Amino acid sequence: MTNRTDLTARYLDAAAAQVREPQRDALRRELAERIADTVDARVAAGAAPADAEYATLAALGHPAALAADYLDRPLQLIGPRYYLLWRRLVRVVVPIAGVVAAVGSAVGAVTEGLGAAQVIGAGIGTGVQIAVYVAAGITFVLAVMERNVPAKDLDPSAGWRPEQLPEVQTPSARTVRNDQIGDVVWLAILGALVFFGNQLSFVRGGDAHTQFLDAGTWSWLRWALLALVVVELVLVLVSLARRRWTWWFAGVNATVNAATVAVLVPVLSTGRLLDPGALTSAGWADGPELVGPGGTLATVAVVAVVVLCVADAVKGFVRAARQSGRSTP
């Protein structure tokens, strides 16, 4: 049976999250009074307090829809039926599609030997274009479905129950969640860069392309790094779905960081990542020495990898400690 002692607090938090900061306190007060009055009336009629609270929240319906009613701002696309689903899809799918398209376009521009300004322009232009197309496609599909599919089949507010309310989030918890969403975007970009890394080249001798990365090293390093990125991405997505970062997650995160150090440091310290011949051909005469064994840039890269991985591992344990502290009675 669902624990309902904190259902009202969760409902108020979910409803307040739908409005702007200046309006939240007023909405909380008005809604709390309405819930309390209704619960008292049900208890006076003979209902148990927990059952009265549950029935009251169920009658109020989805908190996002209720908040829209309080603002006198109907949730409406073409009609109101699929607005909540549309908003959820646009918030999640459109940014991911835009970022992936931007990275792919930028990598393609690099492989064609275009300049930095052209690479950036191609990435931004394609990302925005794809984001607009995806948003328009989602809107069109849901507008058509609104006229043909029963609301109960897809509308997130249809069949809503109070036990579906998210846990109350403190400001620090919201910050952690935002950080995790940022991690997902960053890992998606990093994965794309690793996957297309072997296409990073420059034009030499007419139409001939010369690869910067050492072919022998990159043939195995690419897949090792992709595996680590995928594990980290799955870890973050699971923690987002569970709305919690546990000690177990922190341990896996630390293991991934340790594996990253174990994979990258030997490659960077021995100068096996970049092709010395390609650096010389590109006009960087000092390149092989700087990125070679004991080179200045090689040393800086090794230190940077170690520091970043240690910092990320520590951050994971700190995050777990904070969430563990909040869950302790």
N, C-alpha and C positions, 0 to 999 in steps of 0.2 A: 504493500500500500504506500502511496506517495506521501512523503513527509510534507505537511502543509503549513508548518509553523512559520515559514518564511515566505510563503507564496505571495502575500500582499506586498512585502518589500521587493520581491523580484518583479512583480507586476508593475509597481510604481517605477522601478528602475528602467524596465523595458519601455514603458510608455514615455518617460522623461527623455530617454535617449533619442526619441523621434523628433524632438523640438529643439529650438535654439536655446543656448545657455540662459539668456535673460528670462525665458518663459518657463523654465523647468520648475523653479520653486513654486510658482503659482499653480502649475498643473499638478504637482505633487500634493499640495495642500487641498486643492479642490477634489482631486480624485480620492485622496485618503479619507476625506470626510464622507464622500459618497459611499465608498466601500464600507467604512465603519457603520454608517447609518443603516445600510442594507443588511450587513451582518447582524447588527443588533436586532433588527426587525425579524430576521429569520430565527435567531436564537429565542427571541420572545415568543415566537410561534411554535417553539418546541424542538428546533433543530440543534444538533450538537455544534459547538463553536467551529470545529474543524470542517464539518460538513457545510456549515453556513458560509464559511469563508470560501470554500471550493466552489460552491454553487454560485456565489456572488461573482467571482472572477470569471467563471464559465459563462455566465449571463452577459457580462461586459464584453466578452469576445477578445479578439486579437488586439494586443496593446497598441500596435502601430495604427490599426484602423480607428481605435478609440481616440488616440492622440490627434489624428486627422479631423475627427468630428469636433473635438474641443477647439481646434484652430479654425474650424469652419473651412477646411481645405480638403475637399474630397480626394481620395486616392483614385486618380482617374487617368487612364491612358487614352483609349478611344471611349471606353466605358470603364467603370471601376473594378470589374471582376478580376483582372489579372495584374493589377498595378503592383502589388507586393512582389509577385514573381518577376515581373519586368524589372523592377528596381534591383532586386537581388542579382539577376543575371547581368544587368548593365554594370553594376558595381564590381562584380567578380570577373566576368568574361571579357568585357571590353578592355580594361587595363592590361590583362595578360596578353590578349591578342595584339594590342598595340605595341607592347614591349617586344614580344617575340618577332613581330614583323619588322620593327625598327632595327633590332639586332641583326636579323637575317639580311636586310637590305644593306646595312652598313658593312657587314662582312662581304657581301657580294661586290660592293663598291671597292673595297680594299683589294679583292682579288683581281679586279679590273685595272688596278694601278692608278685609281683616281686620287686626287689630293685630299688633304684633311677636311677642307671646307666642303668639298663635294660629298665626302663620306658622311659627314654630319648632316648635311642637307638631305641626302638620300634617306638616311635613317629616320630623321624627324618627319620628313614628308610622307614616307611610306607608313610609318607608325600611326600618324594622325589619320591618314586616308583609310587604313584598315580598321582603325577604331571606329570611325564614322560609319563605314560599311557594316561592321558587326552590330553596332547599336541600331542602325536602320533595319537590318535584317531581323534582329530580335523584336523590334517594335512591330514590324510588318507581320511576322509569324503570329505573335500574340494577338494582334488586332484581328487576324483571320480566325484564330482559334476561339476568340471571344464570341464569335457568332456560330461556332459549330461544336465546341467541346463543353460538356457540363462543368460548372464551376468546381464541383467537388473533386474532379479528377486532377486538377493542377493547381488551383489557387491555394497558396500556403495558409491562408486564413480559414479555408473551409475545413470543418472538422477540428478546429483548434481546441486544445485542452490546456488547463492551467499547468499541468505537469511538464508541458513543453517550454515553460518559461526558462530563460537562461539564468544562471546564478548571478547574484548581485556582484557587480564589478567595481572595485575601488579605482580611484584615478591611477594608481600604480599598476593595477591589473590591466587597465585599458592601454597603458603605455607599453606593457609587455606584449599585449596582443598586437598593437601597431608595429612593434619591433619585429614580431614574428611574420607579419604580413610583408614587411619590408625585406625580411630574410628570404621569403618565397620568391619575390621579384628578383632580388639579387642572385639567388641560386639559379633561377631560370636564365638570366642573362649570362652568368658564368658558365652554365652548361652549354649554352649556344656557342660561346666563345671557344670553349674547349673542343666542342664537336667540329667546329669549322676552323680550328687553329691551323691545321695543315694547309689551309688555303691562303694564309697570310704570306704575301710575296711582293716582289717589286719587279718592274719590267727592266730587262737588260738585253741589249742587242736586238732592237726592233720589237718583235712581239714575244720574245722569250721571257718566261716568268721564272724567277729564282726564289726558292723557298728559304725563309729565314730560319725555320726550325730544323734541327738535325733530324733527318728522316729515320735513322736507326733508333734514336731515343724516342721520338714522338710516336713511333709505331706501337709501342707498348704503354708509354706514359699517358697518351690520350685516353685509353680505355681505363687505366687505373684512376685517373682524375675524374672521369665521367662516373665511375662506380662510386667514388666518394661523394660526388655532388648528388647523385641519386639517393644514396643512403641518407645524407643530410636533409635533402628535400622531403623525403618520406617522413623523416623524424619530425620536421617542423609541421608538416601537414597533419600528422597524427595528433600532435600536441594541440594544434588549432582546433581539430575536430573534437578533442576531449576537453578543450578549454582549460587545460592544466599542463604545467611543466613539472614533471616529477624528478626525483633523484635518479630514477632509471634512465630517463631521457638525458639528464645531465651526464651520466656515465657513458652513454652511447655517443653523445656529442664530443666528450673528451677523447674517446677512442678514435673517432673519425679525425679529430685534430691531430692526435698522435700519429695516425697512419699517414696523414697529409705531410707531416714533418718527415716521417721515415721515407716517404716517396720522393719528395721534392729536394730536401737538403743534399743528399748525395749527388743528384743530377746538377743542381746549381753550383755546388762547391767544386765540382770537377769540370765545370764548363761544358757539359754535354747537351745542354738544352738548345743552344743556337749553333748554326753552321758557321764556323769561322770563315770559310771561303765566301759565303754569301755576305757576311759583314764587310769583308774587304772589297768585294765587288760593288757593294752599295756605296763605297767611298768612305767607310769608317775604318781607317787604317789602324787605329788603336783598339778597335772593338774586340778582336780576339784576345788581346792581353787583358783588357778590362773585365771581360766576362769569363776568362779562363780560370784555371785553378789558382787561388790566391789573389785574383784580380779584385780591384776595388768594388766594381759593380756586383761581382759574384758574392763578395762578402756582405755587402749591403742587402742583397736579395735574400741571402740565407738568414741574416738577422731579422729582416722584416717578416719572413715566413714564420720563424720561431716565435717572435713576439706576438704576431697576430693570432697564431693558433693557440698559444698559451692564454692570451687575453680572452679569446672566444670560449675556451674551456672553463676558465675562471668565471666568466660571465654566466655560463650555463649553471654552474653550481650556486652562484649567488642568487640567480633567478629561482632555482629550486628551493633554496633556503627561505627566501621571502614568501613563496607560495605555501611552503610547509608551515611557516610561522602563522600565516593568515588562517590556515585550516585548523590550527590547534585550538581547542576550546579554552 
